[in-house]
Amino acid sequence: MTPSDSPRANPLAAHFVAMARNNAWSNLRLYRACLTLTDDAFAERRVSFFPSLQLTLNHILLVDRYYFDALTGGGEGLTIFDDELPYSRAADLWDAQARSDQRLITFCESLADGDLQRDVQIDRGPLVGIQHEAVGSVLPHMFVHQIHHRGQVHAMLSGTTAAPPQLDEFFLAADAPLRTAELRELERMSAPR
């Protein structure tokens, strides 16, 4: 089975499962590089939208949590952003991101045909109010957001001692040998402890 294969009857739901798995795999590769850096190098000011690896990766996690909260009706809304730097160390942030990635995979695996049209209420604050979107629109937005900022992290890693990892070897069957060990590692990480 390749990462894009799924027994799901709905091809779009199956695609979201594959994207959630790709997200977890990409984060694993990216964090492996970041975990080789000192805490100071991880927090060092760099050129990017968020001016450090630390701030960019915290932003990815917080936005993941924000949209996942909306997708699941968690009720936290914008309070998720009350602490914009919940994890100062890469190791702690990686642990939180890996758990978030697993929750997203599980959520996507649970989607049934009609779920993609389900209404999602997103708290945009007092000036905008509650925004209504469909699950099938929120998920691709999340994936694009993650990809966008992971690209910034990848570029920032070029200015460190850590080599930026290859992040485009997930979907094609010909690339399977390049990802096999990491996919097994992700399976072990997601197994009940």
MIDOSE-1310 file (N, C-alpha, C; in nm, 2 decimals, decimal comma, always signed):
residues 193
mtps	+0,08/-0,12/+0,00/+0,00/+0,00/+0,00/+0,09/+0,12/+0,00; +0,06/+0,22/-0,09/+0,13/+0,34/-0,09/+0,06/+0,44/+0,00; +0,13/+0,55/+0,04/+0,07/+0,65/+0,13/-0,06/+0,71/+0,07; -0,08/+0,71/-0,06/-0,21/+0,76/-0,11/-0,32/+0,66/-0,12
dspr	-0,29/+0,53/-0,10/-0,39/+0,43/-0,11/-0,47/+0,43/+0,02; -0,60/+0,40/+0,01/-0,68/+0,40/+0,12/-0,81/+0,31/+0,09; -0,86/+0,24/+0,18/-0,98/+0,16/+0,16/-1,10/+0,25/+0,16; -1,09/+0,38/+0,18/-1,21/+0,46/+0,18/-1,28/+0,46/+0,05
anpl	-1,42/+0,46/+0,06/-1,50/+0,46/-0,06/-1,50/+0,60/-0,13; -1,49/+0,70/-0,05/-1,49/+0,84/-0,11/-1,35/+0,88/-0,14; -1,32/+0,90/-0,27/-1,18/+0,93/-0,31/-1,13/+1,06/-0,25; -1,22/+1,16/-0,23/-1,17/+1,29/-0,16/-1,14/+1,26/-0,02
aahf	-1,22/+1,19/+0,05/-1,19/+1,15/+0,19/-1,05/+1,08/+0,20; -1,03/+0,98/+0,10/-0,91/+0,91/+0,10/-0,79/+1,00/+0,07; -0,81/+1,10/-0,01/-0,71/+1,20/-0,04/-0,67/+1,28/+0,09; -0,77/+1,31/+0,17/-0,74/+1,38/+0,29/-0,66/+1,30/+0,39
vama	-0,69/+1,17/+0,40/-0,61/+1,08/+0,48/-0,47/+1,08/+0,43; -0,45/+1,07/+0,30/-0,31/+1,07/+0,24/-0,24/+1,20/+0,27; -0,31/+1,31/+0,27/-0,25/+1,44/+0,30/-0,22/+1,45/+0,45; -0,30/+1,40/+0,53/-0,27/+1,40/+0,68/-0,15/+1,32/+0,70
rnna	-0,13/+1,20/+0,64/-0,02/+1,12/+0,65/+0,11/+1,19/+0,60; +0,09/+1,26/+0,48/+0,21/+1,33/+0,43/+0,25/+1,44/+0,52; +0,15/+1,51/+0,58/+0,18/+1,61/+0,68/+0,27/+1,55/+0,80; +0,23/+1,44/+0,85/+0,30/+1,38/+0,96/+0,44/+1,34/+0,92
wsnl	+0,45/+1,28/+0,80/+0,58/+1,24/+0,74/+0,67/+1,36/+0,72; +0,62/+1,47/+0,66/+0,70/+1,59/+0,64/+0,75/+1,65/+0,77; +0,66/+1,65/+0,87/+0,70/+1,71/+1,00/+0,81/+1,62/+1,06; +0,80/+1,49/+1,05/+0,90/+1,40/+1,10/+1,04/+1,44/+1,04
rlyr	+1,04/+1,45/+0,91/+1,17/+1,48/+0,84/+1,22/+1,62/+0,88; +1,13/+1,72/+0,89/+1,17/+1,85/+0,92/+1,22/+1,86/+1,07; +1,15/+1,80/+1,16/+1,19/+1,80/+1,30/+1,32/+1,72/+1,32; +1,35/+1,62/+1,25/+1,47/+1,55/+1,26/+1,59/+1,65/+1,24
aclt	+1,57/+1,73/+1,14/+1,68/+1,83/+1,11/+1,69/+1,93/+1,23; +1,57/+1,98/+1,27/+1,57/+2,08/+1,37/+1,62/+2,03/+1,51; +1,60/+1,90/+1,53/+1,65/+1,85/+1,66/+1,80/+1,83/+1,67; +1,87/+1,85/+1,56/+2,01/+1,85/+1,56/+2,07/+1,99/+1,60
ltdd	+1,99/+2,09/+1,61/+2,03/+2,22/+1,64/+2,03/+2,24/+1,79; +2,11/+2,33/+1,84/+2,10/+2,37/+1,98/+1,98/+2,45/+2,00; +1,93/+2,47/+2,12/+1,82/+2,55/+2,15/+1,84/+2,69/+2,11; +1,96/+2,75/+2,12/+1,99/+2,88/+2,08/+1,98/+2,90/+1,92
afae	+2,03/+2,80/+1,85/+2,02/+2,80/+1,70/+1,87/+2,79/+1,66; +1,80/+2,71/+1,73/+1,65/+2,69/+1,70/+1,58/+2,82/+1,72; +1,61/+2,90/+1,82/+1,55/+3,03/+1,85/+1,61/+3,15/+1,78; +1,72/+3,13/+1,71/+1,80/+3,24/+1,65/+1,71/+3,31/+1,55
rrvs	+1,73/+3,44/+1,55/+1,66/+3,53/+1,45/+1,70/+3,50/+1,31; +1,61/+3,48/+1,22/+1,64/+3,45/+1,08/+1,54/+3,53/+0,99; +1,57/+3,53/+0,86/+1,49/+3,60/+0,76/+1,37/+3,51/+0,72; +1,25/+3,55/+0,76/+1,13/+3,48/+0,72/+1,01/+3,55/+0,77
ffps	+0,89/+3,51/+0,74/+0,77/+3,58/+0,79/+0,77/+3,57/+0,94; +0,78/+3,46/+1,00/+0,81/+3,45/+1,14/+0,96/+3,44/+1,16; +1,02/+3,52/+1,23/+1,17/+3,54/+1,22/+1,25/+3,43/+1,30; +1,20/+3,31/+1,31/+1,29/+3,20/+1,37/+1,22/+3,07/+1,34
lqlt	+1,30/+2,97/+1,34/+1,25/+2,83/+1,33/+1,15/+2,81/+1,44; +1,18/+2,85/+1,56/+1,10/+2,83/+1,68/+0,96/+2,89/+1,66; +0,96/+3,02/+1,62/+0,83/+3,09/+1,60/+0,75/+3,03/+1,49; +0,81/+2,99/+1,38/+0,74/+2,94/+1,26/+0,68/+2,80/+1,30
lnhi	+0,75/+2,72/+1,36/+0,70/+2,58/+1,39/+0,59/+2,59/+1,50; +0,61/+2,68/+1,60/+0,50/+2,70/+1,70/+0,38/+2,75/+1,63; +0,39/+2,84/+1,53/+0,28/+2,89/+1,45/+0,20/+2,78/+1,38; +0,28/+2,69/+1,32/+0,22/+2,58/+1,25/+0,13/+2,50/+1,34
llvd	+0,19/+2,47/+1,46/+0,12/+2,39/+1,56/-0,01/+2,46/+1,61; +0,00/+2,59/+1,64/-0,11/+2,66/+1,69/-0,22/+2,67/+1,59; -0,19/+2,69/+1,46/-0,29/+2,70/+1,36/-0,35/+2,56/+1,34; -0,27/+2,45/+1,34/-0,33/+2,32/+1,34/-0,43/+2,30/+1,45
ryyf	-0,39/+2,34/+1,57/-0,48/+2,32/+1,68/-0,61/+2,41/+1,66; -0,60/+2,53/+1,61/-0,71/+2,62/+1,59/-0,81/+2,56/+1,50; -0,77/+2,51/+1,38/-0,86/+2,45/+1,29/-0,91/+2,32/+1,33; -0,83/+2,24/+1,40/-0,87/+2,11/+1,45/-0,98/+2,13/+1,55
dalt	-0,96/+2,23/+1,64/-1,06/+2,26/+1,74/-1,20/+2,30/+1,67; -1,19/+2,37/+1,56/-1,31/+2,41/+1,49/-1,37/+2,28/+1,42; -1,29/+2,20/+1,36/-1,34/+2,08/+1,30/-1,41/+1,99/+1,39; -1,37/+1,98/+1,52/-1,42/+1,89/+1,62/-1,52/+1,96/+1,72
ggge	-1,54/+2,09/+1,70/-1,63/+2,16/+1,79/-1,58/+2,17/+1,93; -1,45/+2,19/+1,94/-1,38/+2,19/+2,07/-1,42/+2,31/+2,16; -1,45/+2,42/+2,10/-1,49/+2,54/+2,17/-1,38/+2,63/+2,22; -1,25/+2,60/+2,19/-1,14/+2,68/+2,24/-1,13/+2,81/+2,15
glti	-1,15/+2,80/+2,02/-1,14/+2,91/+1,93/-1,01/+2,99/+1,94; -1,02/+3,12/+1,94/-0,90/+3,20/+1,94/-0,82/+3,20/+2,07; -0,87/+3,14/+2,18/-0,79/+3,13/+2,30/-0,67/+3,04/+2,27; -0,67/+2,96/+2,17/-0,55/+2,88/+2,14/-0,43/+2,97/+2,12
fdde	-0,45/+3,09/+2,07/-0,34/+3,18/+2,04/-0,30/+3,27/+2,16; -0,35/+3,24/+2,28/-0,32/+3,32/+2,39/-0,17/+3,32/+2,43; -0,10/+3,20/+2,40/+0,04/+3,19/+2,42/+0,10/+3,16/+2,28; +0,16/+3,25/+2,22/+0,21/+3,23/+2,09/+0,34/+3,15/+2,08
lpys	+0,40/+3,13/+2,20/+0,52/+3,05/+2,20/+0,51/+2,94/+2,32; +0,42/+2,84/+2,30/+0,40/+2,75/+2,40/+0,52/+2,65/+2,42; +0,60/+2,64/+2,32/+0,72/+2,54/+2,33/+0,84/+2,61/+2,28; +0,94/+2,64/+2,37/+1,06/+2,71/+2,33/+1,16/+2,61/+2,27
raad	+1,16/+2,48/+2,31/+1,25/+2,38/+2,27/+1,20/+2,30/+2,16; +1,28/+2,26/+2,06/+1,24/+2,18/+1,95/+1,19/+2,05/+1,99; +1,25/+1,99/+2,09/+1,21/+1,85/+2,14/+1,07/+1,85/+2,19; +1,04/+1,95/+2,27/+0,90/+1,96/+2,33/+0,80/+2,00/+2,22
lwda	+0,84/+2,08/+2,13/+0,75/+2,12/+2,02/+0,72/+2,00/+1,93; +0,83/+1,92/+1,90/+0,81/+1,80/+1,82/+0,71/+1,70/+1,88; +0,72/+1,68/+2,01/+0,63/+1,59/+2,08/+0,49/+1,64/+2,06; +0,46/+1,77/+2,08/+0,33/+1,82/+2,06/+0,28/+1,81/+1,92
qars	+0,37/+1,84/+1,82/+0,33/+1,84/+1,68/+0,30/+1,69/+1,64; +0,38/+1,60/+1,69/+0,35/+1,46/+1,65/+0,22/+1,41/+1,70; +0,18/+1,45/+1,82/+0,05/+1,42/+1,88/-0,06/+1,48/+1,79; -0,04/+1,61/+1,76/-0,14/+1,68/+1,67/-0,15/+1,61/+1,54
dqrl	-0,04/+1,57/+1,48/-0,05/+1,51/+1,35/-0,13/+1,38/+1,36; -0,11/+1,30/+1,46/-0,18/+1,17/+1,48/-0,33/+1,20/+1,50; -0,36/+1,30/+1,57/-0,51/+1,33/+1,59/-0,57/+1,37/+1,45; -0,49/+1,44/+1,37/-0,55/+1,48/+1,24/-0,56/+1,36/+1,15
itfc	-0,47/+1,27/+1,15/-0,48/+1,14/+1,07/-0,60/+1,06/+1,12; -0,62/+1,05/+1,24/-0,73/+0,97/+1,30/-0,86/+1,04/+1,26; -0,87/+1,17/+1,26/-0,99/+1,25/+1,22/-1,02/+1,22/+1,07; -0,92/+1,23/+0,99/-0,94/+1,21/+0,85/-0,98/+1,07/+0,81
esla	-0,92/+0,97/+0,89/-0,96/+0,83/+0,87/-1,10/+0,80/+0,91; -1,16/+0,89/+0,99/-1,30/+0,87/+1,04/-1,40/+0,93/+0,95; -1,36/+1,00/+0,85/-1,45/+1,08/+0,76/-1,54/+0,98/+0,68; -1,66/+1,00/+0,68/-1,76/+0,93/+0,59/-1,80/+1,02/+0,48
dgdl	-1,87/+0,96/+0,38/-1,90/+1,04/+0,26/-1,96/+1,18/+0,29; -2,06/+1,18/+0,38/-2,13/+1,30/+0,40/-2,06/+1,40/+0,49; -1,95/+1,36/+0,56/-1,88/+1,44/+0,65/-1,81/+1,56/+0,59; -1,78/+1,55/+0,46/-1,70/+1,66/+0,40/-1,79/+1,79/+0,38
qrdv	-1,92/+1,77/+0,38/-2,01/+1,89/+0,37/-2,05/+1,94/+0,50; -2,02/+1,88/+0,61/-2,06/+1,92/+0,74/-2,01/+2,06/+0,77; -2,10/+2,14/+0,83/-2,06/+2,28/+0,87/-1,96/+2,28/+0,98; -1,86/+2,37/+0,96/-1,76/+2,40/+1,06/-1,77/+2,54/+1,10
qidr	-1,78/+2,57/+1,23/-1,79/+2,71/+1,28/-1,65/+2,75/+1,33; -1,60/+2,85/+1,27/-1,47/+2,90/+1,30/-1,48/+3,04/+1,37; -1,43/+3,05/+1,49/-1,43/+3,17/+1,56/-1,32/+3,27/+1,51; -1,37/+3,38/+1,45/-1,28/+3,47/+1,39/-1,27/+3,60/+1,47
gplv	-1,32/+3,60/+1,59/-1,31/+3,71/+1,68/-1,43/+3,81/+1,67; -1,43/+3,91/+1,76/-1,55/+4,00/+1,77/-1,57/+4,08/+1,64; -1,47/+4,11/+1,57/-1,49/+4,20/+1,45/-1,55/+4,12/+1,33; -1,53/+3,99/+1,32/-1,58/+3,91/+1,21/-1,69/+3,82/+1,26
giqh	-1,67/+3,76/+1,37/-1,77/+3,67/+1,43/-1,74/+3,52/+1,39; -1,85/+3,44/+1,38/-1,83/+3,30/+1,34/-1,84/+3,29/+1,19; -1,74/+3,22/+1,14/-1,73/+3,20/+0,99/-1,78/+3,05/+0,97; -1,86/+3,03/+0,87/-1,91/+2,89/+0,84/-1,83/+2,84/+0,72
eavg	-1,78/+2,72/+0,73/-1,71/+2,65/+0,62/-1,74/+2,51/+0,63; -1,71/+2,43/+0,52/-1,74/+2,29/+0,52/-1,60/+2,22/+0,56; -1,62/+2,10/+0,62/-1,50/+2,02/+0,65/-1,41/+2,00/+0,53; -1,47/+1,98/+0,41/-1,40/+1,96/+0,29/-1,33/+2,08/+0,24
svlp	-1,35/+2,20/+0,30/-1,28/+2,32/+0,26/-1,18/+2,35/+0,37; -1,21/+2,32/+0,50/-1,11/+2,35/+0,60/-0,99/+2,26/+0,59; -1,01/+2,14/+0,56/-0,89/+2,04/+0,56/-0,79/+2,09/+0,45; -0,83/+2,12/+0,33/-0,72/+2,16/+0,23/-0,66/+2,29/+0,27
hmfv	-0,73/+2,38/+0,34/-0,68/+2,50/+0,39/-0,57/+2,47/+0,49; -0,59/+2,38/+0,58/-0,49/+2,34/+0,68/-0,37/+2,29/+0,61; -0,39/+2,20/+0,51/-0,27/+2,14/+0,45/-0,19/+2,24/+0,37; -0,25/+2,33/+0,31/-0,18/+2,44/+0,23/-0,11/+2,53/+0,33
hqih	-0,17/+2,56/+0,44/-0,10/+2,64/+0,55/+0,02/+2,57/+0,60; +0,01/+2,44/+0,63/+0,13/+2,37/+0,68/+0,24/+2,36/+0,57; +0,21/+2,34/+0,45/+0,31/+2,33/+0,34/+0,38/+2,46/+0,32; +0,30/+2,57/+0,33/+0,35/+2,71/+0,31/+0,46/+2,74/+0,41
hrgq	+0,42/+2,71/+0,54/+0,52/+2,75/+0,65/+0,63/+2,64/+0,66; +0,61/+2,52/+0,63/+0,72/+2,42/+0,63/+0,82/+2,46/+0,52; +0,78/+2,52/+0,41/+0,87/+2,57/+0,31/+0,96/+2,68/+0,37; +0,90/+2,77/+0,45/+0,98/+2,87/+0,51/+1,08/+2,81/+0,61
vham	+1,04/+2,71/+0,69/+1,14/+2,64/+0,78/+1,25/+2,58/+0,70; +1,21/+2,51/+0,59/+1,31/+2,45/+0,50/+1,41/+2,55/+0,45; +1,37/+2,67/+0,41/+1,46/+2,77/+0,37/+1,55/+2,82/+0,48; +1,49/+2,84/+0,60/+1,57/+2,89/+0,71/+1,67/+2,79/+0,75
lsgt	+1,64/+2,66/+0,74/+1,74/+2,55/+0,78/+1,87/+2,56/+0,69; +1,85/+2,62/+0,57/+1,97/+2,64/+0,48/+2,08/+2,73/+0,54; +2,04/+2,81/+0,64/+2,13/+2,90/+0,71/+2,18/+2,84/+0,84; +2,16/+2,71/+0,86/+2,21/+2,65/+0,98/+2,30/+2,53/+0,95
taap	+2,34/+2,46/+1,06/+2,43/+2,35/+1,04/+2,35/+2,22/+1,00; +2,22/+2,23/+1,00/+2,13/+2,12/+0,97/+2,09/+2,12/+0,82; +2,11/+2,01/+0,75/+2,07/+2,01/+0,61/+1,92/+2,00/+0,60; +1,86/+2,09/+0,51/+1,72/+2,09/+0,49/+1,68/+1,95/+0,43
pqld	+1,58/+1,88/+0,48/+1,54/+1,75/+0,43/+1,46/+1,76/+0,30; +1,46/+1,66/+0,23/+1,38/+1,64/+0,11/+1,23/+1,62/+0,16; +1,14/+1,70/+0,10/+1,00/+1,69/+0,15/+0,90/+1,65/+0,04; +0,95/+1,60/-0,07/+0,86/+1,57/-0,18/+0,87/+1,43/-0,23
effl	+0,90/+1,33/-0,14/+0,92/+1,19/-0,17/+0,81/+1,11/-0,11; +0,69/+1,16/-0,10/+0,58/+1,09/-0,03/+0,48/+1,01/-0,12; +0,43/+1,07/-0,22/+0,32/+1,01/-0,30/+0,36/+0,92/-0,41; +0,47/+0,94/-0,47/+0,50/+0,85/-0,59/+0,56/+0,72/-0,55
aada	+0,51/+0,61/-0,61/+0,55/+0,48/-0,58/+0,70/+0,46/-0,60; +0,76/+0,53/-0,69/+0,90/+0,51/-0,72/+0,99/+0,57/-0,60; +0,93/+0,65/-0,52/+1,00/+0,71/-0,40/+0,98/+0,62/-0,28; +0,91/+0,51/-0,29/+0,87/+0,43/-0,17/+1,00/+0,39/-0,09
plrt	+1,11/+0,35/-0,15/+1,23/+0,31/-0,07/+1,28/+0,43/+0,01; +1,26/+0,55/-0,03/+1,31/+0,67/+0,04/+1,23/+0,71/+0,16; +1,11/+0,65/+0,18/+1,03/+0,68/+0,29/+0,99/+0,57/+0,38; +1,03/+0,45/+0,34/+0,98/+0,33/+0,41/+1,01/+0,33/+0,56
aelr	+1,14/+0,36/+0,60/+1,18/+0,35/+0,74/+1,10/+0,46/+0,82; +1,08/+0,58/+0,76/+1,01/+0,68/+0,83/+0,86/+0,65/+0,85; +0,80/+0,59/+0,75/+0,66/+0,55/+0,76/+0,64/+0,44/+0,87; +0,74/+0,35/+0,88/+0,74/+0,25/+0,99/+0,75/+0,32/+1,13
eler	+0,84/+0,42/+1,13/+0,86/+0,50/+1,26/+0,73/+0,57/+1,29; +0,66/+0,63/+1,20/+0,53/+0,69/+1,23/+0,43/+0,59/+1,28; +0,43/+0,47/+1,22/+0,33/+0,37/+1,27/+0,36/+0,33/+1,41; +0,49/+0,32/+1,44/+0,53/+0,29/+1,58/+0,49/+0,40/+1,68
msap	+0,51/+0,53/+1,63/+0,47/+0,64/+1,71/+0,32/+0,65/+1,74; +0,24/+0,60/+1,64/+0,10/+0,61/+1,66/+0,03/+0,49/+1,73; +0,11/+0,39/+1,75/+0,06/+0,27/+1,82/+0,03/+0,31/+1,97; -0,07/+0,25/+2,02/-0,11/+0,28/+2,16/+0,01/+0,24/+2,25
r	+0,03/+0,32/+2,35/+0,14/+0,30/+2,44/+0,10/+0,23/+2,57
